[in-house]
Structures are given as C-alpha cells and as structure tokens.
Amino acid sequence: MGRPAGGADTWRDELDAFLAVHLPEGWRDAVASGDDAAILARRKELDTAAFVAELGRAGWVAPGWDPAYGGRGADHDTALAVRSYLDELEVPRVPRGSGLPLAAPTILEWSSEETKCRLLPPIATGEERWCQLFSEPGAGSDLASLATTAVLDGDEWVVNGQKVWTTLGHESEFAMLLARTDPDVAKHQGITYFGLDLRSPGVEVRPLRNMAGRIEFNEVFLDDVRVPDLHRISPVGDGWKATRTTLGAERHALSGGARKKRKATDEILGGRTMDDVLDLARQLGVTGDPLWRQRLAGDHGDAAAVGLAQVPDPHSLAFERGAGGRDVGRRRRDFGGDGGGRVQRVGVDVDRTVGARVAPAAEQHHDVARVRVLRDDRQQAGARASRDGPAQMRGWRYAADVSARGFGERHDHARLQP
Ligand SMILES: Cc1cc2nc3c(=O)[nH]c(=O)nc-3n(C[C@H](O)[C@H](O)[C@H](O)COP(=O)(O)OP(=O)(O)OC[C@H]3O[C@@H](n4cnc5c(N)ncnc54)[C@H](O)[C@@H]3O)c2cc1C
C-alpha cells in the first residue's frame, strides 16, 4: 500500500483500478446517468460490508492515517480529494458502527503507538465494529459518577459493572469503555478509557426492545472481564479527557452536515431539498407573500451554509486524523447544527399550504424514535418501490406513502405533485 505521492492524479489511477475490480459493472454509468433505478440495481449487487472491508484493507477508508494504522499516509488535501471522489461516485466508504467517527479520533489522540497499531486497522475495514459503553443505570447526565471498575492484575485489567443504552451493542465486536481505576481521587480523575473486546468471557449483551418492537439499545453486564493493557486507550486516570475527544466527535457527527441533514429530511419529506421546496413554493404562488419570502430566504441561506460547511469537509477529516476534535465539534454544532432541521420545517409548512396532511412525526423532527420508525418504513417502501418499477421510485410519492403507513393515514399523491 503505497504513499500516494508523485503526480496529483496518481492516487486517482490507483483508486480507479481498485474500483474497476470491486464495484459491480455499470456502477459509474448508473451514477453518471442519475437513474435511481439503475443505481439501486447496482447497489443490490454490492455486498457493502465486504466492499468497505476491501476498501479499508487497501487504505482508502482513512487515507490520511499512517499505513501502520490502515491508511495510506496521504496528506490532507489528497485525503480530502479521495473522500470527495468516492462520494461523487456514491461509493460506500464508512464501515458500520461508531469505530471510525468516534473511537478512532480518540485512539489517534490518546493511545500509544502499539495500541493504535492494534485497534485502528480493523476499524478501517469494519471487521471490528464499535459501540459505546459510557452510560450506566446510575450515571447518565452525570457520566463521571460511573461505578464500573477496572483493577490492574499483571498486564490485564479486570472489569466489573453494568452499562446501559448501548446503541448497536448486539451488532458490535468492540466497545469504548469507561471504568473507574482509582476510587480515591476526584471523580473526573479516577477514570480510564479502554477498548473492550465484546467477545471476551464475562461480557453479556442483553438487547432492549423499544416501543416500536425493534432492538437498538442494549444493557451490557461485565463480570470479571479481562482486558489487556494493550487495549487501554487513554493514559491511566486520563479517561475523562479522552472522553471529551469522543464526545466532541459525537457532537460533530450528530450535528451532521448537508449529507446527513439531507438524509433526515429525506426520511420525512421524501428527498425534498431546499431547491425542491422553493420550486413548489413558486408554483403555489406563496413566494409573493412577504412572510413566506422572509422564511424561504432565511432557510435557503441556512441550507446553503450547511452545504458549504460540509462539502468538502475538512473538519471531519481533522477528526479522522485525531487532530484536536473538541473545538471542531463545538464550532460545527454552532455553525451547521440546525440548518437541515429548518429545511424540514419549512418543507412541512409548504406541505400544509398545499393542503397535504403532514405526518405528526414531520412536526417533531427531534423525536428520534419516531424518525427511526419512519426510516424503517421508508426502507420497506424503497424495497417495494424497486419491485414495482422505476416510476415508483420518485421521491415525494413514496415518502408520502411511508408517512401514511407509519401513522395510519393515506396521502393524496396528486396533491403532493408539483
Ligand atoms: C438515541 C440515544 C442513543 C444513546 N446511545 C448510547 C450509547 O450507545 N452508549 C451510551 O453509553 N449511552 C448512550 N445513550 C445515553 C445518553 O448518552 C445519556 O447518557 C443518557 O440518555 C442520559 O442519562 P439518563 O437517561 O440516565 O438520564 P438522567 O441523567 O437520569 O437524566 C434524567 C433527566 O434529569 C435531568 N437532569 C439530569 N441531571 C440534572 C441536573 N443536575 N439538574 C437538572 N436536571 C438534571 C436530565 O436533563 C433529564 O431530563 C444514548 C441516548 C440516546 C437518547
């Protein structure tokens, strides 16, 4: 796996060669044509996890990392260009779980060389998917009061305690674990941060079923679990500082960018972008109304700002490289945080103006559980749409179906059509 030095496009030739071998035939043509049905057909042919693992093994998932960690040692601009290139081609490039966005920046910033070499490569390939073992039944908002303990025994730590709200713990191989290693100092100072192999003896992951009948969260019980010191992510007693790196990265990930917000908007409004909303508003003639003009102009500006903040996105690259995530996370949240949400809200109001019934969830875009229910329903709608043919694929119509099914309503498709 060579360093992508030399001519500016050396990496591109190499990456193109990789993609030619590993992507289904016709992928690029489908993306270039913008034909949703053709793209979906290619996606179905792709085993995404296996593809991302190959991409990771070749160093393209985190090209800015050192080759010893599973990267290509690429400089900042090249790493950014690689990522943009893959995104343009709609190539999946992020392994499942919170390894790449949350654990990796923390490991890069806080861990020893040996630990980086052990923990990072399987994150880049997705072969070890990560979850987060922070919260406990008695330690939620006041996380530093956590009671799980880790006691050193030779070159291993013996961990006992219970965690809760572990998102995707039942589908993970590794976890970011916080444990108390010194009960005799101030609570923030006695914590150490570990990587925990969930396949170890003494780990029990118990799924929690949510009110929609789905499993997402888990309880995790830790009974004399032995963790090698090699898997210790922070210096002993510095776990709280390392946690702030993770939480900074999480804030960044949750505040999202254009792509992520667009996804959230898609879930409710069926792929409606700000431009779509504007077009519809023009057709409805509401743009002549001064109040509407003010809202649309403001929200259009916000949407553009979120887009600019994301593409290209040097901030998330800073996280990938472990370069001082905390401030970036805060700035990102302050700048880009709510722009996508506003697009959703203005879209909902445009819907109302047309007279369409808006699903209750669309008015509560912060209600995570409902949005997730909608997302699942939308996936089913997507599957049905692909079965029923390309005409069904077009966004607004099936999103309306989804909202309707999720809330026992029927939408009048004709009213939603521009
Ligand atoms: C979608 C989702 C995914 C999550 N995934 C994970 C995960 O993967 N791993 C993980 O470790 N955790 C996870 N969590 C847990 C989360 O990060 C918090 O730790 C947890 O939700 C907060 O703790 P709690 O539920 O015990 O609430 P508590 O901390 O008990 O808070 C209950 C209420 O009391 C209020 N409150 C708390 N302290 C004070 C105070 N001092 N003054 C006034 N009011 C106060 C809070 O605002 C809240 O309204 C997840 C949570 C959510 C919602």
The ligand as an ORCA input file, in Angstrom:
! r2SCAN-3c Opt
* xyz 0 1
  C     -30.544      7.864     20.973
  C     -29.645      7.618     22.138
  C     -28.563      6.770     21.994
  C     -27.717      6.545     23.067
  N     -26.670      5.680     22.885
  C     -25.817      5.481     23.897
  C     -24.700      4.605     23.725
  O     -24.505      3.986     22.674
  N     -23.863      4.437     24.750
  C     -24.039      5.061     25.949
  O     -23.189      4.897     26.818
  N     -25.099      5.902     26.155
  C     -25.994      6.118     25.159
  N     -27.072      6.940     25.344
  C     -27.318      7.508     26.679
  C     -27.134      9.030     26.721
  O     -25.960      9.423     26.126
  C     -27.241      9.590     28.141
  O     -26.215      9.139     28.957
  C     -28.497      9.226     28.770
  O     -29.581      9.291     27.870
  C     -28.776     10.212     29.907
  O     -28.902      9.522     31.057
  P     -30.295      9.069     31.711
  O     -31.181      8.563     30.637
  O     -29.930      8.180     32.851
  O     -30.933     10.398     32.249
  P     -30.572     11.198     33.583
  O     -29.138     11.586     33.553
  O     -31.028     10.432     34.771
  O     -31.467     12.454     33.374
  C     -32.890     12.391     33.528
  C     -33.440     13.792     33.484
  O     -32.893     14.595     34.539
  C     -32.292     15.771     34.015
  N     -31.101     16.079     34.816
  C     -30.010     15.319     34.977
  N     -29.132     15.935     35.794
  C     -29.692     17.099     36.142
  C     -29.278     18.182     36.992
  N     -28.104     18.164     37.623
  N     -30.093     19.232     37.092
  C     -31.286     19.276     36.459
  N     -31.724     18.286     35.675
  C     -30.947     17.207     35.516
  C     -31.924     15.436     32.592
  O     -31.863     16.594     31.768
  C     -33.095     14.534     32.188
  O     -34.206     15.286     31.790
  C     -27.949      7.177     24.299
  C     -29.050      8.024     24.447
  C     -29.888      8.236     23.382
  C     -31.069      9.145     23.571
*
